[in-house]
Amino acid sequence: MTRRHALVTGGSRGIGAVIAERLAAAGHAVAVHCRADTAAAKAVMDSLPGGGHTVVTGDIGDPDQARAILDTAVRELGTVDVLVNNAGVYAEQPVATTSYADWQAAWRRITDINLLGTANLTWCLVDHLMHRVQGPQGARIINVGSRGAYRGEPDAPAYGASKAAVHALTQSLAQSLAPHGIAVTAVAPGFVRTDLTEPMLTGPAGGAIRAQSPFGRTAEPADIAGAVAWLASAEAEWSSGAVLDLNGASHLR
C-alpha cells in the first residue's frame, strides 16, 4: 500500500495536534503546520508514530505564505495527497458594542484566515495534484468548519459567517473535484476542550456549556480527530460533499 502524505494546518496544538497524531498512526507522513510557534510544532512532530514527518510554518492568511506552506510540505514529504484545513481564528465582535474600525479589522483577519486561507491552500494543493505524474486519484481535502455556521455566533458573527462559507466551499469543490478523484468533506464541531477553551470550561460558564449536549460534556480533540482520520481514508470517498456534525447532539438540523 502506498504511503499517504498529509498537511495539517494549525497542527501545533489542540485539535490539529491530535489530528496529526491520528493520521500518523494510520500510516501517513505528516507535515505539522504552525504560524510561528515552531517549538510546539516540533514537539508534536517528535511525538508522532512512524517517521518522515516534518514541520512547516507560515501565515495562511497571506496568499504568498499559503503557497509557500504547501510548496514546503510537498518538498519535505515528496508530495501531499491529504490536506486538513484546520487552522483558524476566533474573535468576538458584538455588533452593538464594537467600533467600526475594529469591526472591519476583525472581518478582514477572520475572513483572510478562515475562508481565504482555506481556499488558497486548497487551490495550491489542486494545482500540485493536477501536475504531478501520478495524478490526483484518491486525494482528500478535509475542512474544519463549525457548529456556529448553523447555530449562530451572536458575539462572533465574522467567525460564524466564515465557517458557513467554508461549508459552502466544501460542497462546491466536492462537485468540481470528484471527476479528478479528489474527495472534499468538512466537519462541523461544537464546543471542544482545548488549552484555549479550558479557562472558560473551568469558569462560571462551564456548566452551561457542557449542558448544551445531552451527553453532559464537551468534545475532546480526539472526538474530532477520529472523524477526520476516517474522512482521510480510502473508505470515505462516498462521503464527499458531506459536512459532518460533531457536536454531541447539541444542535440538530
C-alpha positions in Angstrom: 0.0 0.0 0.0 1.4 3.4 -1.0 2.0 5.7 1.9 -0.1 8.8 2.2 1.2 12.3 2.9 -0.8 14.8 4.9 -0.6 18.5 5.6 -2.4 19.5 8.8 -2.7 23.3 9.2 -2.8 24.6 12.8 -1.2 21.3 13.8 0.9 22.5 16.7 -1.8 22.4 19.3 -5.4 21.5 20.2 -7.5 19.6 17.6 -4.8 19.9 14.9 -2.2 18.2 17.0 -4.5 15.2 17.7 -5.4 15.1 14.0 -1.7 14.9 13.1 -1.3 12.0 15.6 -4.3 10.1 14.3 -3.1 10.4 10.7 0.4 9.4 11.6 -1.0 6.4 13.5 -2.9 5.4 10.3 0.4 5.5 8.4 0.5 9.0 7.0 3.7 11.0 6.8 2.6 14.3 8.3 3.6 18.0 7.8 2.7 19.7 11.0 1.9 23.4 10.3 2.1 26.3 12.7 2.0 30.1 12.1 5.1 30.9 14.3 5.4 28.5 17.3 7.9 26.1 15.7 8.9 24.7 19.1 5.3 23.5 19.7 5.1 22.1 16.2 8.4 20.3 16.5 7.2 18.8 19.8 4.1 17.5 18.1 6.2 16.1 15.2 8.6 14.4 17.5 5.7 12.7 19.3 4.2 11.2 16.1 4.4 7.5 15.4 6.4 6.5 12.4 9.0 8.6 10.6 9.3 11.0 7.7 7.3 13.8 9.4 8.1 17.5 9.1 7.2 21.0 10.3 6.1 23.8 8.1 5.5 27.4 9.1 3.6 30.4 7.7 0.5 32.6 8.0 -2.2 31.0 5.9 -4.0 34.4 5.8 -1.2 35.7 3.5 -1.7 34.3 -0.1 2.1 34.1 -0.8 2.8 32.4 2.5 -0.1 29.9 1.9 1.5 28.9 -1.4 4.9 28.6 0.4 3.4 26.4 3.1 2.1 23.9 0.5 5.2 24.0 -1.5 7.4 23.4 1.5 5.2 20.4 2.6 5.5 18.9 -0.9 9.3 19.4 -0.9 9.7 17.9 2.5 7.3 15.0 2.2 7.7 14.3 -1.5 4.0 15.1 -2.2 0.8 15.9 -0.4 -2.4 14.0 -1.1 -4.3 14.8 2.1 -5.0 18.4 3.2 -6.6 19.1 6.5 -7.6 22.8 6.7 -7.8 23.1 10.4 -6.1 26.4 11.2 -8.5 29.2 12.1 -9.1 32.2 14.3 -12.0 33.2 16.6 -12.7 36.7 17.8 -15.7 38.3 19.5 -17.0 41.4 17.9 -20.6 42.1 19.1 -22.1 44.4 16.5 -23.7 46.8 19.1 -20.5 47.4 21.1 -17.7 47.1 18.5 -16.2 50.2 16.9 -16.5 50.4 13.1 -12.7 50.2 12.7 -12.5 47.1 15.0 -15.5 45.6 13.2 -13.7 45.9 9.8 -10.4 44.7 11.1 -12.0 41.6 12.6 -13.9 40.7 9.4 -10.7 41.1 7.3 -8.5 39.0 9.6 -11.0 36.2 10.2 -12.0 36.0 6.5 -8.4 36.1 5.4 -7.5 33.1 7.6 -10.7 31.0 8.0 -12.0 31.3 4.5 -9.4 32.7 2.1 -6.6 30.7 3.7 -8.6 27.5 3.3 -9.4 28.4 -0.3 -5.9 29.4 -1.2 -4.2 26.3 0.3 -6.8 24.1 -1.5 -6.1 25.8 -4.8 -2.3 25.2 -4.3 -2.9 21.6 -3.5 -5.1 21.0 -6.5 -2.6 22.8 -8.7 0.1 20.4 -7.3 -2.1 17.3 -7.8 -3.1 18.2 -11.4 0.6 18.5 -12.4 2.2 15.6 -10.7 2.9 12.4 -12.7 0.8 10.0 -10.7 -2.3 12.2 -10.7 -4.7 13.2 -8.0 -6.7 10.0 -7.7 -7.6 9.2 -4.1 -6.7 12.6 -2.7 -8.6 14.1 0.2 -9.4 17.6 1.4 -11.0 17.9 4.9 -12.1 21.3 6.1 -12.8 22.1 9.7 -15.9 24.2 9.9 -18.1 24.8 12.9 -21.5 24.2 14.5 -21.6 28.0 14.7 -22.3 28.2 11.0 -25.7 26.7 11.7 -26.4 27.5 15.3 -25.3 31.1 15.1 -22.4 33.1 16.7 -24.1 36.2 18.1 -20.9 37.6 19.6 -18.7 36.4 16.8 -20.6 36.9 13.5 -17.5 37.0 11.3 -16.4 33.7 12.7 -19.8 32.1 12.1 -20.1 33.6 8.6 -16.6 32.4 7.7 -17.3 28.9 8.7 -20.6 28.8 6.8 -18.6 29.9 3.8 -16.1 27.1 4.4 -19.1 24.6 4.4 -20.3 26.0 1.1 -16.8 26.0 -0.4 -16.5 22.3 0.6 -19.7 21.3 -1.2 -18.8 23.3 -4.3 -15.4 21.8 -4.6 -16.7 18.3 -3.9 -18.7 18.6 -7.1 -15.9 20.1 -9.2 -13.1 17.8 -8.0 -14.9 14.5 -8.0 -14.2 13.8 -11.7 -10.5 14.1 -10.7 -10.8 11.5 -7.9 -10.5 14.1 -5.1 -13.0 13.9 -2.3 -13.8 17.0 -0.3 -15.5 17.0 3.1 -15.9 19.1 6.2 -16.5 18.6 9.9 -18.6 21.0 12.0 -17.5 20.7 15.6 -19.4 22.2 18.5 -17.5 23.2 21.7 -14.2 21.3 22.1 -12.0 21.2 25.2 -8.5 22.6 24.3 -5.9 24.7 26.1 -7.6 27.7 24.7 -11.1 26.8 25.9 -10.1 25.3 29.2 -10.4 28.6 31.2 -14.0 29.0 30.0 -14.9 25.4 30.9 -13.5 25.7 34.4 -15.2 29.1 34.9 -18.8 30.0 35.7 -20.0 29.3 32.2 -18.6 25.8 32.1 -21.7 24.0 33.4 -24.0 25.7 30.9 -21.6 24.8 28.0 -21.4 21.2 29.0 -25.2 21.1 29.3 -25.6 22.1 25.6 -25.0 18.4 24.8 -27.3 15.7 26.2 -24.1 13.8 26.9 -23.3 16.4 29.5 -19.8 17.1 28.3 -17.9 18.9 25.6 -16.0 17.2 22.8 -12.4 16.1 23.3 -10.0 16.8 20.4 -9.9 13.0 19.8 -13.7 13.1 19.0 -12.9 15.4 16.1 -9.6 13.8 15.1 -11.1 10.3 14.8 -13.7 11.6 12.3 -11.1 13.5 10.3 -8.9 10.4 10.1 -11.7 8.4 8.7 -12.6 11.0 6.2 -9.0 10.9 5.0 -9.2 7.2 4.4 -9.9 5.4 1.2 -13.2 4.1 2.5 -14.6 7.7 2.8 -14.7 8.7 -0.8 -18.5 8.4 -1.0 -18.8 11.0 1.8 -17.5 13.7 -0.5 -19.7 16.8 -0.2 -20.7 16.0 3.4 -20.4 18.4 6.3 -20.3 16.1 9.3 -21.8 17.4 12.5 -19.6 16.7 15.5 -21.5 18.4 18.3 -22.8 15.7 20.6 -26.4 16.3 19.6 -26.1 19.9 20.9 -27.5 21.2 17.7 -29.7 19.2 15.2 -30.5 20.2 11.6 
